[in-house]
Amino acid sequence: MRDFYAYKYSTSHLFFPKIIITVLIFLGLWIILPKLIKAIKNKQPLFPKDKKFFIGNYDKVKLFGTLILLVLYFLALEWIGFVPASLIFIFLFNVLYCGTKPQSLLVSGSITVVSVILTWLVFGVIFNITLP
């Protein structure tokens, strides 16, 4: 457990994810434990059978499109690097959610270029953080 809090420059890039994982575990317990206690107290199942995970008319194209684009984005980061992969996939995510009207495409393209360039400038140039 002592290694968890020790700061080493060779593994400093792992410091922030450890904090996030710890916070997420605590938040998950904070959500689940009261429901579990209530279910045990009322002698009911934690996950009732009449509840569904998805609503009946969920948008399958957006759900599966997002999952596919996300996996492809992670792969593209390794193949072509941060800037080109981000330009392509942020634009595709915006098109998936905003549509293909000319005004939507213009806004999606603008958002893509500005966000990728700002991210690259701030992290890659100013803070000298290596981007994938």
Sequence and secondary structure as in RCSB ss.txt:
>XXXX:A:sequence
MRDFYAYKYSTSHLFFPKIIITVLIFLGLWIILPKLIKAIKNKQPLFPKDKKFFIGNYDKVKLFGTLILLVLYFL
ALEWIGFVPASLIFIFLFNVLYCGTKPQSLLVSGSITVVSVILTWLVFGVIFNITLP
>XXXX:A:secstr
 HHHH   GGGGGGHHHHHHHHHHHHHHHHHHHHHHHHHHHTT  SS TT  SS TT  HHHHHHHHHHHHHHHH
HHHHH HHHHHHHHHHHHHHHHH S HHHHHHHHHHHHHHHHHHIIIIIIIS     
